[in-house]
């Protein structure tokens, strides 16, 4: 389907037809039961291969542009867009009129990427609503849904995604509460389970995989492409593994030089990338390039020794065709799943304990979510009662002989104290009923009380 055709249909056609074209019958309005207010749609390493996932990758500028576009189209909704090497997830808080349904949100995510045109997404898109969406975010933030259980970067990535959306004015009350709940939950998981003590990362698994293939790494010549946070983590794990022949390469030479001086490494200019890669036994790539940088022309046609390339960038730094070189073994981030699985199986007790924390925190958020509209209505009720008290006092003073200011203040204080005591008990009862039975009934009742004319 041409992008112009998608754009035309987005404004004028039934959304079911659009999603049927893009996804088949997976998420149609007939599948949507009941009122929903929180939606997550996205792709992750469990459902989507890197070949498709990298086409939906967003850098920081693209993320802000996407959020601005979504907020312009749906100003009553809130949005947070999380894009990492393992997932692209769009979280949405939907207004009461449900102008944005799951199928529409999927369509919006697809439309944000022009290079997604014509892709088959039937089994790739994940969609969670309400409780499932809340629980999923808490699992993501606590690293339970990561390729590498306990990996240290995900909470920072979730926090960065939230604050970027907040600064862009894309969040709302519900998402603000939800993401802060996720931060608190993650902190509790890390502080009360042993996940933090045995924390691993994509970087450590990459080095572990290299050692599984090459054996002892101390004698290997290693090139690390990219000197960002991930590149530095890789270098630390390589050094911990005894590797001392490490060369860093980055498009900005000054950044390579500063990192090399700080960590005791070699560095090379980008113009020498072919030379240093030809001499390397192991290449680990983690450059934030946006597109694939290296094809087979960057590597020699033959080599006297075997080479291993571990490409953990998304989008990938190396073209898949590089794997055809006879002396070379190429791994992408999805190929690290087996090593990550070993880590997962060894930590089932941690997982069970963390899932209980996530379940409890999910329930707490759902309870808050269920009664959040009672608060503003209770405020209206308080204003109504205080107004009634002022009117009755005014009538009383009109009937009495003139009072001095001290006497009037004492009467005002006593009446207001009495009103507040009754209000406190009444509002607590409303909150309890909203939590235990039905918040809609409570809101309707308060609205009826507030709307009644006082005579």
TORDRENNU-435986 format. One record per residue (C-alpha): x, y, z. Coordinates in steps of 0.2 Angstrom, whole numbers, plus 5000, padded with zeros to 4 digits. Each point is the difference from the previous one (the first is absolute). Example, Ala and Ser with C-alpha at 12.3 -4.5 7.8 and 13.67 -1.06 7.14 Angstrom:
# residues 2
506249785039500650174997
***
This chain:
# residues 455
500050005000500750174995500450125014498950134992498649875000500249975018500050195004498450024990499149865009500650065017498950154998498549944990499849815001499449885013501549955011499549815000500450004981501750085003500549885013499349854991501150054985501650025011499749875013498649884995498749975013501050015016499450165007498350054994498750105010498949845002501449935011499950155012499049975015499550135013500850175004501950014999501050155005501849944999500749924984501849944995500449954982501749954994501349874994501349915010501449874999498749865005498850034985501050094987501749964992501350144999499750024981498350075004500450085017501450114993498850084988498950065015501550075010499950185005501450115005499850155012499550134987498849884991499249955017499650195004499350024982498949855002499450055017499650184993499049934986499049885010499650145013499550114986498849874993499349945017500250155012498949915014501249855001501749975008501549924991501749935004501149914987501349885006501349954987501449885004501049874991498849875006498350094999499050144993498550035011498750144999499050035016498450105000498850065012498350024991498750135004498249955006499350014982501249874994500550104984501549894999499749815001501449864999499849984981500150184997501650015011500849864991499650094984500850165007501649915005500149924982499850174992501450085010501249904990499950034981501349854998498749895008498950004984499649834993500649915015499149845006499650035019498749875003500949915014501250145006498950135008499749995019498550085007499650015019498650105008499750065018500649885013501049904987500850164994500450065017500849835005501050004984500850175003500449955018500849844993501050094987500650135012500649865012500949914986498949855002499550024981501850034994501049894989501250005015499249985017500650135012500850114987500550175006499650114986498149984998499450105015501150154994499249984983498249995007500450165010500850094985498549964989498850065014500950165003500250044981498149984998499750105016501150154994499149994983498350025009499449834993499649925017498550025011499549965018499749814997501749974991500950115013499449895014500249844990501950034996500450065018499249845006501149914988501650095007499449965017499749814996501749994991500950075015499149875012500449864988501850045000500150045019499049845006500649874988501749944995499850064982501150155005501449905007500149894985499650134987500549974982499850104984499949984981501950065001500549865012499049874990500950064984501749975008499449835007499549954983501750054993500949895013498849854996500550014982501950065001500549935017501150105011500050194994501650065008501049974984498650064987500150164991498450095002499250154992498550095008499050114988499150145009500550095016498350035007499349935017499949834993501750004992500850055016499049865009500749874987501850065003499849985019499449834998501449964988501350065012499249905014500249854989501950044998500050074983501350134998500250034981498450114998499950134986498550125000499450084984498750144999499550134987500550145012501849975003500150115015498749895009501149844996501550095006499350065017499349825003501649924995501050115012498849975014499949824999501849954994499549954982500550034982499050104988500050034981499250134989498449954990501050004984501049855006498549905004500449874986501849985006499649975018498549884997501149904988501349985014498749955014499449835006498550075008498950154995498650065011498950144993498950125010499950164989498550105000500050024981498250004995500449894985501149864996501850064998501049854995499849884985501249874993501150134992500650065018500849825003501349904990499449864989501249885009500849995017501449895008498949995015498249995005499150155006498550035010498850154999498750045013498950134994498850065014499550164992498250034995499950054986501549884996501750064996500449864988499049944985499549825002500949964984501650015009499749835008500349924983501950035002500749835003501250055014498750105010498649965012498750145003498950025015498650135002499150045016498749874997501349864999500550035018498349935006500849835004501350075012498650115008498949855002501449925011499950155011498150005001499949815005501350035014498950135008498349945002499850045018500550184996498750004987498649935011500350135013500150144988498449954992499150015017500650185002499450044983498349925003499850105016500550174992498949974985498549975012500550165009500050104984498449924994499150055017500750184998499450004982498349955005499750145012501050144993498550094993499249995018501350135006499450144988498249965004500350005019500850184997498450064992499049935014501150095013499850164991498149974999499949975019501150155004499050114989498449945009500850045017500550184994498250034994499249935016501250105011499650164990498149975003500449975019500950165001498750104992498749945013501150035015500650165008501750064994501449905007501850055003501349934988500749875013498249935003499749984981501749914998499649885014498349964992500849984982501449895007498849885009498849994985501549964988500749875012498349925001499850004981501849934998499749865012498449944991500950024983501549905006498949855005499050024985501450014988500949855008498449904998499950054982501849944997499849845009498449964989500950054984501449885004498949865006498550014989499950134985500850174998498850054986498549985012500950115013500550134987498150014994499450015018501250155004499550084984498249995005500450085017501050144993498750034986498650025012499450185003500250065018498550095007
***
